[in-house]
Amino acid sequence: MRALSLIDRGLFRGVSWVAQALLWSAVAAGFYQVLARFVFESPSAWSEAWTRAAMIWSVMLGVALAFRQGAMLGVDLLHNLLAPHKARLLEHLVLLIVAGFLVFLAWVGIDMTWRVRFQTMPSLAVSISWVYVSIPIGAILSLLGAVACWAGPRTRHIETN
């Protein structure tokens, strides 16, 4: 169990670092795009495509991190009204629904990645499938995060005012 916990922490720490790096690179590329266009009067061909691709990857990886923290699995009002045993049954039901959706999303993402594998992003000269593959990777990581959150120690949801 300790080894599983180390793998879990290591995996999601790595996902967090990659998501942050991609987000920072998107900000830098967007800033460069504005500078190139309005200050240097020489628009950049690659920065808009990179910003878009990095943002898509950041979102898909960020969703996986949110699932790992339990931020996407809450049915707080109903959960707080139920007895602990019934609240746990609700958690099982929510996990099943979420898992079904994420498996479907991964399947569709793999299909889309395969379909566009020969299309390229001209400004970056790479296959657009590198952007589309973020969908199944994000969905699979989200599924792992949701299961890890569900299997982890029970914590009550933080109530907001």
Stockholm file with secondary structure:
# STOCKHOLM 1.0

chainA/1-161         MRALSLIDRGLFRGVSWVAQALLWSAVAAGFYQVLARFVFESPSAWSEAWTRAAMIWSVMLGVALAFRQGAMLGVDLLHNLLAPHKARLLEHLVLLIVAGFLVFLAWVGIDMTWRVRFQTMPSLAVSISWVYVSIPIGAILSLLGAVACWAGPRTRHIETN
#=GR chainA/1-161 SS CHHHHHHHHHHHHHHHHHHHHHHHHHHHHHHHHHIIIIISSCCCSSHHHHHHHHHHHHHHHHHHHHHHHTTTSCCHHHHHHSCHHHHHHHHHHHHHHHHHHHHHHHHHHHHHHHHTTTCEETTTTEETHHHHTHHHHHHHHHHHHHHHHHHSCCCCCCCCC
#=GC SS_cons         CHHHHHHHHHHHHHHHHHHHHHHHHHHHHHHHHHIIIIISSCCCSSHHHHHHHHHHHHHHHHHHHHHHHTTTSCCHHHHHHSCHHHHHHHHHHHHHHHHHHHHHHHHHHHHHHHHTTTCEETTTTEETHHHHTHHHHHHHHHHHHHHHHHHSCCCCCCCCC
//
